């Protein structure tokens, strides 16, 4: 089965990704219409983004799990597409003194004192994912913890406070890489605030 490089279990080093970008440019002859040096920088940025998306485990929550022969496994046909729109969840369990938050079997929906959150669609689908976002929207969202950088707060368990320490160049690289993914149409449910 062919998997996307960000989801493979192969250990990839930054230097090998840079070499891969350079080799691809040589084989393609810089046919992108860009000068070879510009295409090389673009390939390096995409490779860096793939490395960061993989290293920070974005797929852990944004790729739904499905049953496998030995337990849950990532559904790679839905890589980074967020909580599946067709999965209806029962109400979350009631919290008590020892349990305060819960995760769905897909590992894409979470309930806690903040309400219920659903992992977003990170693919470049224009209607349900990041397809209409601009690079700066993504950078602002991660830096400020607000959806599209200006809207509602990004709720737990999204680790935006940790990711906000990345450089803007690293966040741009992540966004550029996410835009190389196949777009998957998947309208994730809206965040649900806690009930009174």
Phi and psi in degrees as a GROMACS rama.xvg file:
@    title "Ramachandran Plot"
@    xaxis  label "Phi"
@    yaxis  label "Psi"
@TYPE xy
-84.1982  131.049  UNK-2
-118.574  157.4  UNK-3
-71.2008  142.506  UNK-4
-54.8724  -32.4767  UNK-5
-69.2659  -19.0107  UNK-6
-109.159  -1.0537  UNK-7
-72.636  158.208  UNK-8
-93.9971  11.0078  UNK-9
-77.8098  138.872  UNK-10
-79.4749  122.744  UNK-11
-118.194  130.412  UNK-12
-96.1429  157.629  UNK-13
-60.074  -42.8889  UNK-14
-65.7786  -35.4337  UNK-15
-69.5225  -34.3285  UNK-16
-66.6715  -39.6015  UNK-17
-63.7925  -42.7708  UNK-18
-62.6416  -40.969  UNK-19
-58.274  -43.6281  UNK-20
-61.7076  -42.536  UNK-21
-66.7261  -41.7972  UNK-22
-64.2344  -42.0532  UNK-23
-59.3721  -40.9445  UNK-24
-66.209  -39.0468  UNK-25
-65.0221  -44.9211  UNK-26
-65.8843  -37.3274  UNK-27
-85.1857  -9.30809  UNK-28
67.2433  26.6761  UNK-29
61.9495  35.3577  UNK-30
-75.1772  5.30514  UNK-31
-72.8269  -6.62306  UNK-32
89.8674  -9.97328  UNK-33
-91.5834  155.438  UNK-34
-59.0377  148.905  UNK-35
-55.525  -40.373  UNK-36
-64.01  -36.6165  UNK-37
-69.3888  -41.7837  UNK-38
-65.0535  -35.8991  UNK-39
-64.2435  -43.2774  UNK-40
-62.5071  -42.4512  UNK-41
-61.5612  -44.3746  UNK-42
-64.5738  -40.2639  UNK-43
-62.2899  -41.8419  UNK-44
-65.2752  -42.8415  UNK-45
-64.4444  -42.8281  UNK-46
-62.8329  -41.1351  UNK-47
-63.1378  -41.6727  UNK-48
-62.3957  -42.124  UNK-49
-60.8024  -43.0896  UNK-50
-60.4494  -46.9742  UNK-51
-68.4439  -42.8953  UNK-52
-60.8776  -39.2796  UNK-53
-70.6212  -48.1398  UNK-54
-63.2108  -36.0597  UNK-55
-85.6543  1.24592  UNK-56
67.6212  33.7198  UNK-57
-56.6701  -35.8589  UNK-58
-68.0725  -21.0444  UNK-59
-56.5657  -37.474  UNK-60
-109.605  -25.4127  UNK-61
-93.4507  -4.82115  UNK-62
-112.403  118.647  UNK-63
-65.9896  148.647  UNK-64
-87.8613  152.202  UNK-65
-135.673  160.009  UNK-66
-64.3584  136.98  UNK-67
-124.403  176.027  UNK-68
-64.1013  -23.6725  UNK-69
-123.412  22.9998  UNK-70
124.261  -174.3  UNK-71
-64.9908  142.181  UNK-72
-135.637  152.326  UNK-73
-62.9406  137.69  UNK-74
-85.9467  91.7132  UNK-75
-67.7966  -15.4338  UNK-76
-72.3205  -12.6402  UNK-77
-121.379  30.0404  UNK-78
-53.0531  123.963  UNK-79
59.0164  23.7826  UNK-80
-93.7661  2.06009  UNK-81
81.0482  -167.973  UNK-82
-63.7309  127.381  UNK-83
-62.5012  127.584  UNK-84
-62.1361  -24.8495  UNK-85
-90.4717  0.437339  UNK-86
-92.8685  110.953  UNK-87
-91.368  129.578  UNK-88
-103.343  146.368  UNK-89
-74.9573  165.064  UNK-90
-59.0206  144.692  UNK-91
-67.4294  157.884  UNK-92
-61.9008  161.64  UNK-93
-79.2719  135.052  UNK-94
-74.6616  154.229  UNK-95
-138.945  -166.116  UNK-96
-66.2277  -23.1034  UNK-97
-105.754  -18.0232  UNK-98
-127.249  121.125  UNK-99
-119.142  -14.4642  UNK-100
-145.983  158.177  UNK-101
-139.385  151.646  UNK-102
-121.032  143.78  UNK-103
-71.479  162.12  UNK-104
-60.3635  -27.1274  UNK-105
-77.0108  -12.6128  UNK-106
61.107  28.0593  UNK-107
-121.991  1.76537  UNK-108
-137.744  141.34  UNK-109
-140.769  139.724  UNK-110
-124.241  142.072  UNK-111
-169.125  -165.402  UNK-112
-59.4129  -20.4745  UNK-113
-82.2976  -11.8786  UNK-114
117.63  -145.034  UNK-115
-123.038  126.411  UNK-116
-116.397  152.301  UNK-117
-126.586  134.417  UNK-118
-62.473  132.105  UNK-119
-73.5344  159.046  UNK-120
-80.1707  113.078  UNK-121
-95.9754  3.91122  UNK-122
-79.0978  164.183  UNK-123
-82.8383  27.4709  UNK-124
-61.2441  130.22  UNK-125
-70.543  -22.9618  UNK-126
-101.335  -28.2383  UNK-127
-124.788  -3.55427  UNK-128
-125.77  -144.347  UNK-129
-92.2009  10.2293  UNK-130
-58.4232  -32.0221  UNK-131
-97.982  -4.40698  UNK-132
-71.4808  148.844  UNK-133
-96.199  158.952  UNK-134
-53.1573  -44.2089  UNK-135
-67.2711  -27.1963  UNK-136
-62.1438  -44.7054  UNK-137
-64.8092  -47.2861  UNK-138
-59.4342  -47.7922  UNK-139
-62.6441  -39.7002  UNK-140
-59.5966  -46.3435  UNK-141
-72.3703  -36.0869  UNK-142
-72.9992  -34.0393  UNK-143
-103.339  -17.5002  UNK-144
74.2215  26.7496  UNK-145
-123.541  137.174  UNK-146
-56.3474  128.003  UNK-147
58.1208  15.5093  UNK-148
81.0376  -4.29131  UNK-149
-140.064  -15.0555  UNK-150
-95.7002  -142.936  UNK-151
-63.1748  160.186  UNK-152
-65.0449  145.713  UNK-153
-83.058  122.718  UNK-154
-95.5782  164.321  UNK-155
-59.2795  157.263  UNK-156
-91.1501  14.5296  UNK-157
-56.4238  121.257  UNK-158
-84.7894  47.0558  UNK-159
-60.3217  -32.0951  UNK-160
-60.3044  -37.4861  UNK-161
-71.3685  -44.9637  UNK-162
-65.5883  -24.9809  UNK-163
-64.522  -15.498  UNK-164
-81.3819  -9.38608  UNK-165
-67.0258  156.121  UNK-166
-72.2991  159.544  UNK-167
-62.487  -34.2008  UNK-168
-63.0494  -40.4085  UNK-169
-64.3452  -41.9908  UNK-170
-65.8984  -37.4044  UNK-171
-63.0675  -39.8717  UNK-172
-63.7985  -42.9014  UNK-173
-61.107  -44.9502  UNK-174
-63.571  -42.7829  UNK-175
-60.9787  -43.127  UNK-176
-62.7243  -45.525  UNK-177
-57.8836  -30.8828  UNK-178
-76.5754  -5.04201  UNK-179
-91.4249  -8.60729  UNK-180
-72.965  155.435  UNK-181
-65.4187  131.784  UNK-182
-69.013  134.35  UNK-183
-121.16  121.334  UNK-184
-76.2505  114.329  UNK-185
-159.008  104.088  UNK-186
-85.1309  106.331  UNK-187
-73.8903  140.249  UNK-188
-59.3101  155.01  UNK-189
-73.2084  152.387  UNK-190
-54.7752  139.963  UNK-191
-115.47  113.034  UNK-192
-63.9713  161.857  UNK-193
-62.8894  145.946  UNK-194
-78.0097  145.998  UNK-195
